[in-house]
Amino acid sequence: MVSVSLDHVQWKTSPARHEGGTPNLVGAVALAAGLEALHELGFERIVTHEMGLYDRLESGLGALGISLLKIWPERRDLVGVASFTVPRYRSDLVAAYLSAEYGIGVRGGRFCAHPLLERLGLADDGAVRASIGLGTSSDDVDALLGALERLLSHGPGWAYATDESGDLAPDPDPRPLMVDAVLAGRFALVD
């Protein structure tokens, strides 16, 4: 707007009239800094890092009898994302187990790709998806593989049940009761 009074509004002309407020300058500067850092690392170095970890993960999963899901098996994946199923375990249980018992974040389910997972025969249980990026290390991949090996050999260490949000969670919830009381507002952490 150019001006506003009690009985009149004078609008700017297009395209300024349709701008949504102050531009996100901080975001633009942060994006530029991130792109500069990626440029300095070099695309080939990034690809080499991710593909090395992807190969390590693929090899380790294969050693456990877990196969990666591939739409086109003859093609090499171009990004560090691995989707798989764990024999005898639902994907949501695998994701909950990895998170609760090992602090490993993966995604379990159908990933907003229901028709694809149906085509792959996974319409009911979905799959597990692990993502590899610049911050991922070989120790991270080894931790995931170790946790999956333990799941296959010993099963989950805790019982899991569907919580009020519909997700699987440890049952009984191992968090201290005080956390629930704080979250419910019955106690304050600070005065």
C-alpha positions in Angstrom: 0.0 0.0 0.0 1.1 3.5 -0.7 -1.3 5.1 1.9 -4.2 4.3 4.1 -6.8 6.6 5.6 -10.1 6.0 7.4 -12.0 6.2 4.1 -9.5 5.5 1.4 -6.7 3.0 0.4 -4.2 3.7 -2.3 -2.6 0.4 -3.5 0.8 0.0 -5.1 0.9 -1.2 -8.7 1.9 -4.8 -9.6 4.2 -6.5 -9.0 4.9 -4.7 -5.7 1.2 -4.9 -4.8 1.5 -8.7 -4.5 4.7 -8.9 -2.4 4.2 -10.6 0.9 5.9 -8.1 3.2 9.6 -7.7 4.0 11.8 -10.0 1.9 13.6 -12.7 3.9 17.1 -11.1 3.6 18.6 -13.1 6.4 17.4 -16.3 4.7 18.8 -15.1 1.4 22.2 -14.3 2.9 22.2 -17.7 4.8 21.4 -19.5 1.6 24.2 -17.7 -0.3 26.7 -18.6 2.5 25.6 -22.3 2.4 25.9 -22.4 -1.4 29.4 -20.8 -1.2 30.4 -23.5 1.4 29.2 -26.2 -0.9 31.0 -24.7 -3.8 34.2 -24.6 -1.8 33.9 -28.3 -0.9 33.2 -29.2 -4.5 30.4 -31.3 -6.0 32.7 -34.2 -6.7 34.0 -34.4 -3.2 30.4 -34.3 -1.9 29.3 -37.1 -4.3 32.4 -39.2 -3.3 31.6 -38.8 0.4 27.9 -39.7 0.1 28.4 -42.6 -2.3 31.2 -44.0 -0.2 28.8 -44.1 2.8 26.0 -45.4 0.6 28.2 -48.3 -0.5 29.1 -49.0 3.1 25.5 -49.0 4.1 24.4 -51.2 1.1 27.2 -53.7 1.8 26.4 -53.8 5.5 22.7 -54.2 5.0 23.4 -57.0 2.5 25.6 -58.8 5.1 22.6 -58.7 7.4 20.2 -60.1 4.8 18.5 -56.8 4.2 18.1 -55.6 0.6 17.7 -52.1 -0.5 14.6 -51.2 -2.4 15.3 -50.0 -5.9 12.9 -48.9 -8.5 15.4 -49.4 -11.3 18.0 -51.9 -9.9 20.3 -51.4 -13.0 20.7 -47.7 -12.2 23.0 -46.3 -9.6 21.3 -44.0 -7.1 22.3 -40.4 -7.4 21.5 -39.3 -3.8 22.4 -40.8 -0.5 19.0 -42.1 0.4 18.5 -45.8 1.2 15.1 -47.4 1.6 14.8 -51.0 2.9 12.7 -53.4 4.8 13.9 -55.5 7.8 12.7 -59.2 7.7 10.1 -60.0 10.3 9.6 -56.3 11.4 7.2 -53.6 10.4 8.8 -50.4 9.3 7.2 -48.3 12.0 8.6 -50.6 14.7 12.1 -50.5 13.2 11.9 -46.7 13.1 10.6 -46.5 16.7 13.2 -49.0 17.9 16.1 -47.2 16.2 15.0 -43.8 17.7 14.1 -44.9 21.2 16.9 -47.4 21.8 19.7 -46.0 19.8 18.9 -42.3 19.1 19.0 -43.0 15.3 16.6 -41.0 13.2 15.1 -42.7 10.2 11.8 -42.6 8.6 9.4 -45.5 8.6 6.2 -45.8 6.6 5.1 -45.0 3.1 6.8 -41.6 2.6 3.9 -40.0 0.8 4.6 -42.5 -2.0 1.8 -44.9 -1.5 1.4 -46.0 -5.1 5.1 -46.7 -5.4 5.2 -48.8 -2.3 2.0 -50.6 -3.4 3.8 -51.4 -6.7 6.8 -52.8 -4.6 4.4 -54.9 -2.5 4.7 -52.8 0.6 1.4 -51.1 0.7 0.6 -52.2 4.3 3.9 -52.0 6.2 5.9 -49.5 4.2 9.7 -49.3 4.4 12.5 -47.7 6.4 14.4 -44.8 4.8 17.9 -43.7 6.0 19.4 -40.5 4.5 23.1 -39.8 4.1 24.4 -36.2 3.9 27.4 -34.1 4.5 27.1 -34.5 8.2 26.9 -38.3 8.1 30.0 -40.2 9.0 31.1 -43.9 8.7 30.5 -44.1 12.5 26.9 -43.1 11.9 26.4 -45.8 9.2 28.1 -48.4 11.5 25.8 -47.4 14.4 22.8 -48.0 12.2 24.1 -51.3 11.0 25.0 -52.4 14.6 21.5 -51.5 15.8 19.9 -53.4 13.0 22.1 -56.4 13.6 21.0 -56.3 17.3 17.4 -56.1 16.3 17.7 -59.2 14.0 19.6 -61.2 16.6 17.8 -60.2 19.8 14.7 -58.3 18.9 13.7 -54.9 20.4 14.8 -54.3 24.0 11.6 -52.6 24.9 7.9 -53.3 24.3 6.2 -50.8 21.9 2.6 -49.7 21.6 0.6 -47.2 19.6 0.5 -43.9 21.4 -2.3 -41.3 21.4 -0.9 -39.8 18.1 -1.0 -43.1 16.4 2.7 -43.6 16.4 4.6 -46.5 18.0 6.4 -45.6 21.2 8.0 -47.5 24.0 5.5 -49.0 26.5 5.7 -48.2 29.3 7.2 -44.9 28.4 10.8 -44.9 29.8 10.9 -41.1 30.2 11.0 -40.0 33.8 7.5 -39.1 35.2 8.8 -35.6 35.9 9.1 -34.9 32.2 5.4 -35.7 31.7 4.5 -33.4 34.7 6.6 -30.6 33.3 5.0 -31.0 29.8 1.6 -31.0 31.4 2.4 -27.7 33.2 2.2 -29.1 36.7 5.8 -28.1 37.5 8.1 -25.4 36.1 11.7 -26.0 35.4 12.6 -22.4 36.3 10.9 -19.8 38.6 
